[in-house]
Amino acid sequence: MKSIKTLPEFAQLSELDIKAALDAYDAAVENAGDDDSLAEGNPIAQEFFRLVNAYTERLDEIIRDAKKTQAELSESFLADLFAYEPSTAMERTAFDFVTGIFLDIDDGEE
């Protein structure tokens, strides 16, 4: 996962900047309906979604590969996997979002 990095223009954003952009995106979706083009006018949201997709694919790949060699994934395997420390607020926000989804799925939530 160390190869998953935010683009340089988003590396210095604060969590507040990211939250504000994602809140604006959510408000636009709420007002206009589910429209994929809404992120186009919000480059911070676009970068967030790019990272979410990259982290999701990478975590899925790691888990799938581990399941090929292990019948069941150990708690320590998952703890090590989720202990990854992204280097920017943008990376952290996207990684936390993805791991939250994986943990909800593991708990049987939808």
N, C-alpha and C positions, 0 to 999 in steps of 0.2 A: 504494500500500500504506500510505501514511501515514494513510488513513482506517480502517485496521484497528487498533483499540485494545482493550486489556483493560478490563474493567469496573473502576470505581474501587476496589471492595473487594478487588481482587486486585493492584493496582498496586504495593503495597509488599512483596509477598512476595519472599523470597529464593529463589535457585536451590535451596537445601537444602530449604526448605518445599515447593517444587513437586516436587522429586525424591521426597521422602517421601510426598507425596500420590499421585503416580503409581506408586510402588512398592506402596503400600497397595492401589491400584486393581488393579494387576497380580496381586497376591497373592489378592485377592478373586476375580478372573476365573479364576485357576489353581485355586482351591478350589471355585468354584461353576460353572465352565464359562462359556461365552460368553453372557453375559446383559447386554443393553443397559441394564437397570435398575440395574446396579451403580454406574454413575457418578452416579446420582441422590443417593446418600448421600455423595458426595464432590464438593462444589462446586468444589474446585480442579481436579479432573480434568475436570469438566464445562466449566469455562472453558477449560482447555487444549484440549479437543476442539473447542470452539466456534471458537477461534482457528486451530487446525489446519485446520478446514473452510474458514474464511474465507481463510486464506493459500493453501490449495490451489486454491480457486476463482479467486482473484485471479491467481495465477501462471499457471494454465491459460489464463485469459482474455488475459493479456498475451502469452503465448507464441503462442496461437492467432491473435491479431491481428497479431503480427509475422510469422507464417508466411504470412499473406495477402499481404504485400508483399515478402517475401523467400523465395527458394527454400530457403535454409538459414540457420539462425541462426548468427551469428558468435560466436566465443568471447568477444569483448568485450561483446556484448549480454548473454550469460549472466552474465559476471563483474559487469557493472553491476547486473543484476537481483538477483544473490545478495549484492551488497555492501550492500544495505539494512540499516540499523541500527535495530532496534526500540528503544523507549525504556524498557521495563521487563523484568525478568527473565522474567515470564510470557510476554510477547511474544517475547522472544529464544528461550526454550525451544521454543515452538511453531514459530517461524520456522525454527530450526535443524533441528527434526524434519522439517518439510516439505521444506526444501532438501536435506536428506540423502536423502530419498526420490527427489526429482527427479534428484539426482546419481547415485544408484544405478541408476535407470531409464536414464539417459543412458549409463552404463557397461555397460549390458546385464545388470545383476544383477536378481534378483527379490526 
